[in-house]
Amino acid sequence: MRTYILYGFGIVSCIAGMGYLAAEYIKFLSEPGKLVCLLLVVGMFGFLGKYFEEMSW
Amino acid sequence: MRRHLFLYLAIACFLSLLAIFVVDGYMGIYDTIHITAGEHKQMIEPDHWYRHRYDPSAGTVWGSKVFFTYTVENRRFSNYVTLIQASVWQENEKVFDLFFEEESVEPFGKASVEWTLDSNELEARGFSYGQYTVKIEREGAERTIRVSFHTPEQAPPKPPPRPA
């Protein structure tokens, strides 16, 4: 149980760190770059969802 | 392979995201300002305008000059043609133009221009020591720098000489 709590803490920290870096660096992107990033994020989460669905999660 | 296809696609999207952050962050038009006021030199880097809300400032003694070097870097695949205009302002009114020229910067090239703000020229126009704003304009950007001129009496006292 303790291991899963540590995993959860690690995953949340990673997502928070990535989110912070993305929020900082997004300021330097052009408008088309931001749009492509948005599409890629949608695609990434969509494919991840599909992957987990196929793995019967 | 088919089993992990969607995982690979998600990883490809993530790597593309990183690539866009690096490439798009690098591409664009960047400007750097070098200011020499008295013996004090400073460089205002392009990311200053994204990171800080305050305008950079420079100061020197009334009667001397402030030297500016403005560098435009074109990190694009096409030529960048712009009118570079620098002017000095006080209390929201333009005092005079310092520089006015059209520049063409080649792809992945740089162009530098220079001008000087001379306090004697300000004095000749009836202005006195105090704060001024130097406004630099080019296509798509406007930069403002506060320049203050003070009298020698207003200057910070010199530190006492160190004992031998």
gemmi code that builds the backbone of each chain (N, CA, C; Angstrom):
import gemmi

chains = {
    "A": [
        ("MET", (0.832, -1.206, 0.000), (0.000, 0.000, 0.000), (0.870, 1.261, 0.000)),
        ("ARG", (1.927, 1.190, 0.885), (2.826, 2.356, 0.981), (3.519, 2.619, -0.365)),
        ("THR", (3.837, 1.515, -1.058), (4.499, 1.643, -2.367), (3.604, 2.384, -3.353)),
        ("TYR", (2.315, 2.044, -3.335), (1.389, 2.695, -4.269), (1.230, 4.180, -3.941)),
        ("ILE", (1.269, 4.491, -2.650), (1.181, 5.913, -2.255), (2.402, 6.656, -2.801)),
        ("LEU", (3.582, 6.020, -2.683), (4.804, 6.649, -3.201), (4.749, 6.790, -4.720)),
        ("TYR", (4.228, 5.742, -5.403), (4.066, 5.830, -6.865), (3.160, 7.009, -7.218)),
        ("GLY", (2.040, 7.074, -6.508), (1.061, 8.157, -6.753), (1.690, 9.514, -6.546)),
        ("PHE", (2.463, 9.626, -5.440), (3.133, 10.909, -5.147), (4.112, 11.262, -6.266)),
        ("GLY", (4.864, 10.256, -6.734), (5.825, 10.491, -7.821), (5.143, 10.916, -9.102)),
        ("ILE", (4.048, 10.245, -9.425), (3.327, 10.567, -10.668), (2.749, 11.982, -10.594)),
        ("VAL", (2.155, 12.323, -9.442), (1.567, 13.667, -9.286), (2.667, 14.731, -9.381)),
        ("SER", (3.827, 14.452, -8.761), (4.945, 15.415, -8.823), (5.416, 15.599, -10.266)),
        ("CYS", (5.524, 14.493, -11.008), (5.953, 14.573, -12.418), (4.983, 15.407, -13.233)),
        ("ILE", (3.679, 15.129, -13.052), (2.667, 15.861, -13.834), (2.696, 17.347, -13.462)),
        ("ALA", (2.854, 17.638, -12.136), (2.899, 19.047, -11.700), (4.125, 19.746, -12.292)),
        ("GLY", (5.274, 19.043, -12.272), (6.510, 19.619, -12.816), (6.399, 19.888, -14.304)),
        ("MET", (5.866, 18.899, -15.030), (5.687, 19.068, -16.482), (4.718, 20.209, -16.769)),
        ("GLY", (3.658, 20.276, -15.981), (2.662, 21.340, -16.164), (3.273, 22.709, -15.935)),
        ("TYR", (4.113, 22.799, -14.878), (4.775, 24.090, -14.577), (5.707, 24.493, -15.718)),
        ("LEU", (6.522, 23.530, -16.177), (7.460, 23.843, -17.269), (6.704, 24.238, -18.543)),
        ("ALA", (5.627, 23.499, -18.835), (4.835, 23.810, -20.033), (4.246, 25.214, -19.917)),
        ("ALA", (3.737, 25.574, -18.723), (3.136, 26.903, -18.533), (4.188, 27.998, -18.699)),
        ("GLU", (5.431, 27.703, -18.297), (6.505, 28.695, -18.433), (6.928, 28.856, -19.895)),
        ("TYR", (7.098, 27.706, -20.576), (7.655, 27.747, -21.935), (6.626, 28.116, -22.996)),
        ("ILE", (5.355, 27.941, -22.686), (4.313, 28.233, -23.676), (4.328, 29.720, -24.046)),
        ("LYS", (4.857, 30.561, -23.138), (4.921, 32.006, -23.396), (5.812, 32.313, -24.597)),
        ("PHE", (6.800, 31.451, -24.834), (7.771, 31.723, -25.898), (7.336, 31.175, -27.257)),
        ("LEU", (6.193, 30.493, -27.292), (5.751, 29.889, -28.552), (4.911, 30.859, -29.368)),
        ("SER", (4.943, 30.658, -30.687), (4.109, 31.466, -31.576), (2.670, 30.933, -31.507)),
        ("GLU", (1.730, 31.673, -32.066), (0.320, 31.247, -32.026), (0.103, 29.925, -32.779)),
        ("PRO", (0.679, 29.746, -34.003), (0.511, 28.432, -34.655), (1.136, 27.300, -33.842)),
        ("GLY", (2.293, 27.600, -33.195), (2.955, 26.596, -32.357), (2.061, 26.171, -31.204)),
        ("LYS", (1.374, 27.133, -30.590), (0.467, 26.812, -29.472), (-0.677, 25.920, -29.954)),
        ("LEU", (-1.180, 26.224, -31.160), (-2.300, 25.444, -31.707), (-1.862, 24.001, -31.964)),
        ("VAL", (-0.677, 23.835, -32.569), (-0.179, 22.476, -32.853), (0.057, 21.727, -31.542)),
        ("CYS", (0.585, 22.432, -30.535), (0.808, 21.801, -29.221), (-0.516, 21.313, -28.634)),
        ("LEU", (-1.544, 22.139, -28.759), (-2.861, 21.754, -28.228), (-3.363, 20.487, -28.913)),
        ("LEU", (-3.227, 20.444, -30.244), (-3.676, 19.257, -30.995), (-2.876, 18.021, -30.584)),
        ("LEU", (-1.563, 18.217, -30.390), (-0.718, 17.075, -29.999), (-1.070, 16.580, -28.593)),
        ("VAL", (-1.391, 17.502, -27.694), (-1.773, 17.089, -26.333), (-3.072, 16.296, -26.387)),
        ("VAL", (-4.033, 16.788, -27.191), (-5.310, 16.063, -27.344), (-5.035, 14.665, -27.918)),
        ("GLY", (-4.179, 14.615, -28.966), (-3.843, 13.339, -29.588), (-3.149, 12.408, -28.601)),
        ("MET", (-2.210, 12.960, -27.815), (-1.447, 12.140, -26.868), (-2.380, 11.497, -25.832)),
        ("PHE", (-3.260, 12.304, -25.242), (-4.169, 11.749, -24.229), (-5.185, 10.799, -24.871)),
        ("GLY", (-5.597, 11.121, -26.109), (-6.525, 10.238, -26.820), (-5.907, 8.867, -27.061)),
        ("PHE", (-4.659, 8.861, -27.576), (-3.968, 7.584, -27.844), (-3.672, 6.830, -26.547)),
        ("LEU", (-3.324, 7.567, -25.498), (-3.075, 6.910, -24.209), (-4.345, 6.241, -23.700)),
        ("GLY", (-5.454, 6.956, -23.828), (-6.747, 6.402, -23.404), (-7.080, 5.151, -24.186)),
        ("LYS", (-6.839, 5.209, -25.510), (-7.114, 4.055, -26.372), (-6.215, 2.877, -25.990)),
        ("TYR", (-4.954, 3.193, -25.671), (-4.005, 2.141, -25.279), (-4.487, 1.439, -24.008)),
        ("PHE", (-4.881, 2.230, -23.024), (-5.344, 1.625, -21.768), (-6.650, 0.857, -21.976)),
        ("GLU", (-7.474, 1.327, -22.915), (-8.721, 0.629, -23.224), (-8.405, -0.749, -23.820)),
        ("GLU", (-7.407, -0.744, -24.732), (-7.011, -2.025, -25.355), (-6.386, -2.980, -24.344)),
        ("MET", (-5.739, -2.391, -23.329), (-5.118, -3.229, -22.296), (-6.150, -3.669, -21.254)),
        ("SER", (-7.415, -3.332, -21.520), (-8.550, -3.681, -20.635), (-8.403, -3.105, -19.232)),
        ("TRP", (-7.960, -1.851, -19.174), (-7.855, -1.200, -17.858), (-9.213, -0.658, -17.455)),
    ],
    "B": [
        ("MET", (3.233, -5.647, -31.812), (3.317, -4.301, -32.406), (1.945, -3.621, -32.376)),
        ("ARG", (0.937, -4.365, -32.899), (-0.420, -3.815, -32.957), (-0.935, -3.512, -31.544)),
        ("ARG", (-0.499, -4.358, -30.623), (-0.933, -4.244, -29.232), (-0.486, -2.910, -28.627)),
        ("HIS", (0.705, -2.466, -29.002), (1.244, -1.235, -28.407), (1.203, -0.046, -29.366)),
        ("LEU", (0.459, -0.184, -30.455), (0.424, 0.881, -31.468), (0.012, 2.226, -30.867)),
        ("PHE", (-1.045, 2.201, -30.061), (-1.545, 3.470, -29.514), (-0.557, 4.085, -28.515)),
        ("LEU", (0.169, 3.209, -27.814), (1.196, 3.724, -26.891), (2.296, 4.422, -27.683)),
        ("TYR", (2.720, 3.809, -28.787), (3.766, 4.420, -29.625), (3.293, 5.755, -30.203)),
        ("LEU", (2.021, 5.785, -30.604), (1.477, 7.035, -31.147), (1.458, 8.122, -30.066)),
        ("ALA", (1.107, 7.731, -28.840), (1.093, 8.707, -27.729), (2.513, 9.209, -27.461)),
        ("ILE", (3.494, 8.299, -27.501), (4.896, 8.701, -27.295), (5.349, 9.623, -28.422)),
        ("ALA", (4.917, 9.305, -29.661), (5.280, 10.159, -30.814), (4.716, 11.568, -30.625)),
        ("CYS", (3.474, 11.656, -30.136), (2.863, 12.971, -29.878), (3.672, 13.718, -28.820)),
        ("PHE", (4.076, 13.013, -27.766), (4.841, 13.648, -26.688), (6.187, 14.165, -27.207)),
        ("LEU", (6.869, 13.345, -28.012), (8.162, 13.770, -28.563), (7.992, 14.955, -29.520)),
        ("SER", (6.893, 14.945, -30.298), (6.615, 16.077, -31.187), (6.385, 17.345, -30.381)),
        ("LEU", (5.708, 17.184, -29.239), (5.480, 18.342, -28.353), (6.806, 18.947, -27.903)),
        ("LEU", (7.711, 18.068, -27.463), (9.030, 18.550, -27.013), (9.762, 19.241, -28.157)),
        ("ALA", (9.677, 18.626, -29.373), (10.367, 19.198, -30.545), (9.805, 20.587, -30.865)),
        ("ILE", (8.481, 20.740, -30.768), (7.876, 22.050, -31.058), (8.334, 23.077, -30.025)),
        ("PHE", (8.401, 22.664, -28.765), (8.847, 23.596, -27.717), (10.263, 24.097, -28.016)),
        ("VAL", (11.119, 23.202, -28.464), (12.516, 23.583, -28.726), (12.615, 24.435, -29.996)),
        ("VAL", (12.027, 23.943, -31.098), (12.175, 24.622, -32.401), (11.423, 25.948, -32.413)),
        ("ASP", (10.160, 25.923, -31.986), (9.364, 27.151, -32.030), (9.895, 28.177, -31.029)),
        ("GLY", (10.424, 27.679, -29.918), (11.015, 28.607, -28.945), (12.252, 29.293, -29.503)),
        ("TYR", (12.975, 28.601, -30.363), (14.191, 29.165, -30.950), (13.870, 30.109, -32.097)),
        ("MET", (12.900, 29.732, -32.921), (12.571, 30.535, -34.109), (11.899, 31.844, -33.688)),
        ("GLY", (12.059, 32.839, -34.567), (11.397, 34.120, -34.297), (12.349, 35.286, -34.468)),
        ("ILE", (11.897, 36.450, -34.066), (12.710, 37.661, -34.136), (13.090, 38.043, -32.711)),
        ("TYR", (14.365, 38.220, -32.482), (14.851, 38.530, -31.140), (15.686, 39.808, -31.170)),
        ("ASP", (15.536, 40.629, -30.171), (16.316, 41.866, -30.120), (17.063, 41.998, -28.797)),
        ("THR", (18.273, 42.471, -28.895), (19.122, 42.665, -27.721), (19.563, 44.126, -27.696)),
        ("ILE", (19.553, 44.706, -26.516), (19.951, 46.109, -26.390), (21.174, 46.193, -25.474)),
        ("HIS", (22.202, 46.867, -25.955), (23.371, 47.150, -25.121), (23.354, 48.641, -24.789)),
        ("ILE", (23.499, 48.960, -23.529), (23.493, 50.365, -23.107), (24.784, 50.641, -22.344)),
        ("THR", (25.428, 51.738, -22.701), (26.602, 52.178, -21.950), (26.314, 53.569, -21.416)),
        ("ALA", (26.228, 53.672, -20.111), (25.977, 54.961, -19.455), (27.104, 55.181, -18.461)),
        ("GLY", (27.946, 56.174, -18.726), (29.132, 56.363, -17.886), (30.032, 55.150, -18.040)),
        ("GLU", (30.432, 54.592, -16.932), (31.285, 53.389, -16.976), (30.470, 52.117, -16.821)),
        ("HIS", (29.142, 52.291, -16.776), (28.280, 51.141, -16.541), (27.719, 50.608, -17.860)),
        ("LYS", (28.026, 49.336, -18.144), (27.509, 48.705, -19.363), (26.474, 47.670, -18.968)),
        ("GLN", (25.422, 47.592, -19.736), (24.443, 46.539, -19.468), (23.860, 46.009, -20.762)),
        ("MET", (23.443, 44.762, -20.691), (22.847, 44.112, -21.856), (21.435, 43.682, -21.481)),
        ("ILE", (20.486, 44.081, -22.302), (19.100, 43.665, -22.069), (18.787, 42.564, -23.074)),
        ("GLU", (18.629, 41.375, -22.560), (18.444, 40.210, -23.423), (16.985, 40.076, -23.854)),
        ("PRO", (16.751, 39.329, -24.959), (15.384, 39.264, -25.499), (14.341, 38.761, -24.501)),
        ("ASP", (14.726, 37.843, -23.624), (13.707, 37.293, -22.728), (13.357, 38.216, -21.563)),
        ("HIS", (14.052, 39.354, -21.456), (13.718, 40.307, -20.395), (12.243, 40.715, -20.475)),
        ("TRP", (11.763, 40.910, -21.720), (10.410, 41.434, -21.939), (9.355, 40.391, -21.641)),
        ("TYR", (9.749, 39.113, -21.592), (8.795, 38.066, -21.230), (8.815, 37.804, -19.730)),
        ("ARG", (10.000, 37.952, -19.145), (10.168, 37.540, -17.754), (9.845, 38.644, -16.756)),
        ("HIS", (10.114, 39.889, -17.139), (9.941, 40.991, -16.182), (8.911, 41.987, -16.677)),
        ("ARG", (8.207, 42.580, -15.746), (7.194, 43.570, -16.113), (7.764, 44.982, -16.104)),
        ("TYR", (8.906, 45.173, -15.424), (9.459, 46.525, -15.323), (10.331, 46.863, -16.533)),
        ("ASP", (10.429, 48.162, -16.815), (11.299, 48.614, -17.905), (12.726, 48.706, -17.386)),
        ("PRO", (13.703, 48.311, -18.199), (15.090, 48.471, -17.755), (15.452, 49.952, -17.648)),
        ("SER", (16.446, 50.247, -16.835), (16.810, 51.654, -16.654), (18.321, 51.825, -16.686)),
        ("ALA", (18.705, 53.064, -17.028), (20.125, 53.422, -17.049), (20.224, 54.853, -16.553)),
        ("GLY", (21.348, 55.197, -15.988), (21.505, 56.564, -15.477), (22.939, 57.021, -15.563)),
        ("THR", (23.088, 58.314, -15.753), (24.428, 58.896, -15.783), (24.347, 60.379, -15.415)),
        ("VAL", (25.491, 60.999, -15.411), (25.570, 62.410, -14.989), (25.115, 63.318, -16.131)),
        ("TRP", (24.406, 64.383, -15.779), (23.963, 65.373, -16.753), (25.194, 66.002, -17.420)),
        ("GLY", (25.196, 66.034, -18.720), (26.357, 66.551, -19.457), (27.073, 65.446, -20.207)),
        ("SER", (26.731, 64.215, -19.896), (27.383, 63.101, -20.600), (26.382, 62.412, -21.538)),
        ("LYS", (26.844, 61.359, -22.186), (26.031, 60.688, -23.205), (25.700, 59.259, -22.771)),
        ("VAL", (24.617, 58.748, -23.350), (24.263, 57.337, -23.159), (24.286, 56.687, -24.547)),
        ("PHE", (25.033, 55.604, -24.663), (25.217, 54.939, -25.963), (24.346, 53.678, -26.034)),
        ("PHE", (23.676, 53.536, -27.162), (22.795, 52.378, -27.364), (23.261, 51.581, -28.585)),
        ("THR", (23.238, 50.281, -28.465), (23.418, 49.387, -29.617), (22.220, 48.443, -29.622)),
        ("TYR", (21.503, 48.448, -30.713), (20.291, 47.636, -30.821), (20.527, 46.563, -31.884)),
        ("THR", (20.444, 45.310, -31.475), (20.703, 44.187, -32.389), (19.413, 43.402, -32.615)),
        ("VAL", (19.091, 43.201, -33.876), (17.914, 42.399, -34.226), (18.403, 41.107, -34.860)),
        ("GLU", (17.941, 39.996, -34.318), (18.340, 38.690, -34.830), (17.132, 38.023, -35.479)),
        ("ASN", (17.307, 37.641, -36.729), (16.216, 37.028, -37.485), (16.414, 35.516, -37.541)),
        ("ARG", (15.663, 34.792, -36.734), (15.762, 33.317, -36.762), (14.551, 32.770, -37.514)),
        ("ARG", (14.427, 33.209, -38.760), (13.341, 32.726, -39.615), (13.918, 32.392, -40.991)),
        ("PHE", (13.102, 31.762, -41.820), (13.582, 31.366, -43.146), (13.387, 32.459, -44.191)),
        ("SER", (12.776, 33.556, -43.802), (12.553, 34.650, -44.759), (13.221, 35.924, -44.246)),
        ("ASN", (13.418, 36.865, -45.165), (14.003, 38.156, -44.785), (13.074, 38.891, -43.827)),
        ("TYR", (13.651, 39.640, -42.926), (12.845, 40.456, -42.014), (13.172, 41.918, -42.294)),
        ("VAL", (12.189, 42.622, -42.828), (12.382, 44.039, -43.145), (11.551, 44.846, -42.167)),
        ("THR", (12.196, 45.768, -41.503), (11.482, 46.562, -40.495), (12.048, 47.974, -40.421)),
        ("LEU", (11.200, 48.853, -39.981), (11.628, 50.217, -39.710), (12.007, 50.267, -38.234)),
        ("ILE", (13.241, 50.625, -37.945), (13.659, 50.752, -36.540), (13.645, 52.231, -36.188)),
        ("GLN", (12.892, 52.522, -35.158), (12.753, 53.919, -34.760), (13.037, 54.033, -33.262)),
        ("ALA", (13.913, 54.953, -32.912), (14.190, 55.214, -31.492), (13.927, 56.691, -31.224)),
        ("SER", (13.259, 56.949, -30.134), (12.944, 58.346, -29.812), (13.012, 58.542, -28.311)),
        ("VAL", (13.221, 59.770, -27.904), (13.288, 60.075, -26.477), (12.022, 60.840, -26.089)),
        ("TRP", (11.457, 60.447, -24.955), (10.177, 60.998, -24.492), (10.308, 61.496, -23.067)),
        ("GLN", (9.499, 62.485, -22.751), (9.365, 62.901, -21.349), (7.921, 63.305, -21.101)),
        ("GLU", (7.381, 62.824, -20.019), (5.990, 63.080, -19.633), (5.036, 62.812, -20.798)),
        ("ASN", (5.231, 61.688, -21.428), (4.355, 61.226, -22.510), (4.387, 62.104, -23.766)),
        ("GLU", (5.388, 62.928, -23.884), (5.530, 63.755, -25.090), (6.897, 63.492, -25.709)),
        ("LYS", (6.867, 63.360, -27.046), (8.138, 63.078, -27.724), (9.037, 64.312, -27.702)),
        ("VAL", (10.286, 64.103, -27.317), (11.250, 65.214, -27.305), (11.903, 65.321, -28.682)),
        ("PHE", (12.502, 64.209, -29.142), (13.018, 64.159, -30.513), (13.364, 62.725, -30.896)),
        ("ASP", (13.581, 62.532, -32.198), (13.954, 61.201, -32.691), (15.457, 60.997, -32.544)),
        ("LEU", (15.813, 59.796, -32.113), (17.235, 59.465, -31.989), (17.730, 58.689, -33.201)),
        ("PHE", (16.849, 57.876, -33.741), (17.263, 57.001, -34.853), (16.024, 56.646, -35.664)),
        ("PHE", (16.190, 56.563, -36.966), (15.060, 56.260, -37.845), (15.630, 55.657, -39.132)),
        ("GLU", (15.495, 54.342, -39.295), (16.095, 53.713, -40.472), (15.409, 52.386, -40.758)),
        ("GLU", (15.305, 52.071, -42.050), (14.749, 50.766, -42.416), (15.885, 49.756, -42.510)),
        ("GLU", (15.684, 48.615, -41.891), (16.717, 47.579, -41.879), (16.162, 46.293, -42.470)),
        ("SER", (17.007, 45.589, -43.198), (16.632, 44.280, -43.724), (17.596, 43.246, -43.133)),
        ("VAL", (17.037, 42.261, -42.476), (17.875, 41.241, -41.833), (17.685, 39.928, -42.567)),
        ("GLU", (18.793, 39.337, -43.003), (18.750, 38.072, -43.750), (18.293, 36.924, -42.836)),
        ("PRO", (17.797, 35.826, -43.446), (17.414, 34.672, -42.625), (18.585, 34.182, -41.762)),
        ("PHE", (18.335, 33.996, -40.493), (19.317, 33.556, -39.503), (20.539, 34.501, -39.461)),
        ("GLY", (20.266, 35.765, -39.695), (21.320, 36.778, -39.620), (21.001, 37.812, -38.549)),
        ("LYS", (21.920, 38.744, -38.392), (21.772, 39.786, -37.378), (22.010, 41.151, -38.006)),
        ("ALA", (21.418, 42.163, -37.427), (21.698, 43.540, -37.845), (21.787, 44.387, -36.590)),
        ("SER", (22.808, 45.230, -36.544), (22.992, 46.090, -35.378), (22.956, 47.548, -35.804)),
        ("VAL", (22.309, 48.358, -35.002), (22.305, 49.802, -35.241), (22.698, 50.496, -33.931)),
        ("GLU", (23.212, 51.686, -34.068), (23.692, 52.410, -32.879), (23.170, 53.831, -32.893)),
        ("TRP", (22.969, 54.360, -31.714), (22.656, 55.778, -31.590), (23.091, 56.247, -30.205)),
        ("THR", (23.080, 57.542, -30.030), (23.552, 58.129, -28.766), (22.522, 59.130, -28.255)),
        ("LEU", (22.264, 59.059, -26.983), (21.420, 60.077, -26.344), (22.364, 61.042, -25.627)),
        ("ASP", (22.436, 62.247, -26.163), (23.377, 63.243, -25.640), (22.615, 64.240, -24.771)),
        ("SER", (23.012, 64.348, -23.521), (22.293, 65.275, -22.636), (22.520, 66.732, -23.043)),
        ("ASN", (23.635, 66.995, -23.737), (23.872, 68.370, -24.219), (22.828, 68.757, -25.273)),
        ("GLU", (22.406, 67.756, -26.062), (21.368, 68.016, -27.062), (20.028, 68.294, -26.372)),
        ("LEU", (19.794, 67.578, -25.280), (18.565, 67.841, -24.500), (18.609, 69.244, -23.906)),
        ("GLU", (19.775, 69.605, -23.405), (19.938, 70.927, -22.783), (19.730, 72.036, -23.825)),
        ("ALA", (20.236, 71.786, -25.044), (20.084, 72.780, -26.117), (18.615, 72.997, -26.469)),
        ("ARG", (17.784, 71.984, -26.199), (16.353, 72.109, -26.481), (15.580, 72.583, -25.258)),
        ("GLY", (16.279, 72.976, -24.226), (15.622, 73.543, -23.043), (15.243, 72.539, -21.976)),
        ("PHE", (15.758, 71.331, -22.087), (15.438, 70.315, -21.077), (16.538, 70.265, -20.018)),
        ("SER", (16.175, 69.707, -18.898), (17.118, 69.651, -17.794), (17.263, 68.212, -17.315)),
        ("TYR", (18.087, 68.026, -16.271), (18.281, 66.672, -15.756), (16.966, 66.128, -15.198)),
        ("GLY", (16.879, 64.836, -15.119), (15.651, 64.166, -14.700), (15.511, 62.854, -15.439)),
        ("GLN", (14.293, 62.365, -15.467), (14.064, 61.063, -16.105), (13.491, 61.226, -17.506)),
        ("TYR", (13.966, 60.390, -18.388), (13.479, 60.364, -19.766), (13.173, 58.908, -20.132)),
        ("THR", (12.378, 58.763, -21.174), (12.080, 57.411, -21.670), (12.583, 57.297, -23.101)),
        ("VAL", (13.349, 56.273, -23.352), (13.773, 56.001, -24.728), (12.888, 54.876, -25.252)),
        ("LYS", (12.189, 55.178, -26.329), (11.252, 54.216, -26.907), (11.864, 53.666, -28.190)),
        ("ILE", (11.947, 52.350, -28.275), (12.483, 51.701, -29.479), (11.343, 50.919, -30.122)),
        ("GLU", (11.095, 51.219, -31.375), (9.999, 50.549, -32.069), (10.514, 49.841, -33.320)),
        ("ARG", (10.030, 48.662, -33.521), (10.235, 47.930, -34.774), (8.944, 47.178, -35.031)),
        ("GLU", (8.862, 46.566, -36.214), (7.627, 45.872, -36.565), (7.338, 44.762, -35.556)),
        ("GLY", (6.241, 44.883, -34.873), (5.816, 43.837, -33.941), (6.309, 43.983, -32.529)),
        ("ALA", (7.076, 45.024, -32.226), (7.566, 45.174, -30.851), (7.858, 46.629, -30.520)),
        ("GLU", (7.660, 46.948, -29.265), (8.018, 48.281, -28.772), (8.718, 48.097, -27.424)),
        ("ARG", (9.892, 48.661, -27.283), (10.665, 48.550, -26.043), (10.818, 49.934, -25.423)),
        ("THR", (10.727, 49.997, -24.120), (10.945, 51.285, -23.449), (12.027, 51.129, -22.388)),
        ("ILE", (12.892, 52.113, -22.336), (14.008, 52.121, -21.380), (13.991, 53.460, -20.668)),
        ("ARG", (14.082, 53.412, -19.356), (14.118, 54.670, -18.597), (15.561, 55.125, -18.443)),
        ("VAL", (15.798, 56.368, -18.798), (17.146, 56.918, -18.669), (17.065, 58.111, -17.738)),
        ("SER", (17.889, 58.105, -16.716), (17.873, 59.246, -15.791), (19.227, 59.956, -15.830)),
        ("PHE", (19.136, 61.276, -15.876), (20.335, 62.120, -15.801), (20.303, 62.833, -14.453)),
        ("HIS", (21.399, 62.806, -13.759), (21.464, 63.494, -12.466), (22.669, 64.416, -12.437)),
        ("THR", (22.624, 65.387, -11.533), (23.758, 66.312, -11.402), (24.848, 65.621, -10.591)),
        ("PRO", (26.081, 66.068, -10.714), (27.154, 65.404, -9.944), (26.887, 65.428, -8.441)),
        ("GLU", (26.171, 66.463, -7.952), (25.877, 66.547, -6.507), (24.923, 65.435, -6.082)),
        ("GLN", (24.060, 65.005, -7.036), (23.080, 63.969, -6.711), (23.682, 62.569, -6.763)),
        ("ALA", (24.860, 62.484, -7.329), (25.486, 61.166, -7.497), (25.762, 60.556, -6.139)),
        ("PRO", (25.721, 59.240, -6.054), (26.014, 58.593, -4.771), (27.436, 58.914, -4.311)),
        ("PRO", (27.648, 59.108, -2.993), (28.990, 59.473, -2.533), (30.005, 58.388, -2.832)),
        ("LYS", (31.205, 58.847, -3.111), (32.264, 57.879, -3.405), (32.651, 57.136, -2.135)),
        ("PRO", (32.956, 55.866, -2.240), (33.357, 55.136, -1.020), (34.700, 55.669, -0.507)),
        ("PRO", (34.882, 55.675, 0.824), (36.165, 56.170, 1.359), (37.316, 55.286, 0.901)),
        ("PRO", (38.502, 55.880, 0.726), (39.644, 55.063, 0.271), (39.999, 54.011, 1.311)),
        ("ARG", (40.374, 52.878, 0.797), (40.734, 51.774, 1.700), (42.067, 52.091, 2.391)),
        ("PRO", (42.170, 51.770, 3.655), (43.461, 51.995, 4.323), (44.534, 51.079, 3.734)),
        ("ALA", (45.714, 51.632, 3.622), (46.817, 50.859, 3.016), (47.204, 49.696, 3.915)),
    ],
}
model = gemmi.Model(1)
for chain_id, residues in chains.items():
    chain = gemmi.Chain(chain_id)
    for i, (resn, *xyz) in enumerate(residues, 1):
        res = gemmi.Residue()
        res.name, res.seqid = resn, gemmi.SeqId(i, " ")
        for name, pos in zip(("N", "CA", "C"), xyz):
            atom = gemmi.Atom()
            atom.name, atom.element = name, gemmi.Element(name[0])
            atom.pos, atom.b_iso = gemmi.Position(*pos), 0.0
            res.add_atom(atom)
        chain.add_residue(res)
    model.add_chain(chain)
structure = gemmi.Structure()
structure.add_model(model)
structure.setup_entities()
